[in-house]
Structure formats: structure tokens, C-alpha cells
Amino acid sequence: MITSAKKLLGEHEENLGKWVKVTPDEEDAIRESLVGANYERGAAGKPSLRLYSQGGHVVICSAAVQAEPHPSEKKES
């Protein structure tokens, strides 16, 4: 279960800009933790994060990293 923005992003922020399928409870927990994550990032001189959600998926972006296309927008091969 994903319980925070930090956990969603991963140890090296490998999920920054990537859509991840989550439950409503996970989305709420991620959203609530974002303020604390942004506080830590600001203290470290990193850009703040923004959370977007659509259709059971969430993505966290920053000024430097934009979101990949939403899974519903990807064309099947």
C-alpha cells in the first residue's frame, strides 16, 4: 500500500512524472503527505511537487519533470 508521496516516488524518485494506479485511500494518504514532502524538498533546495489524479491514477510532477501521457491516452500496439 502506498501511504505517502515519498513512497510513491521511490528511493531515487524513479516514479516522478509516471502515472500510478492507486486506491482512493492511497490517493488521500499521498495528497495529505505532499505538504510535508514539499517542506523537506524546499529545505533541500529542490522544486516543489504537484499531484494530479485522473481515473484511479495519480502522478507527481515538478517544474523540472512533466507527466508522461495518462494510461488512457496511450495507444495500444
Secondary structure by P-SEA (a helix, b strand, c coil): cccccccccccccccccbbbbbcaaaaaaaaaaaaaaaaaaaaacbbbbbbbbcccbbbbbcccccccccccccccc
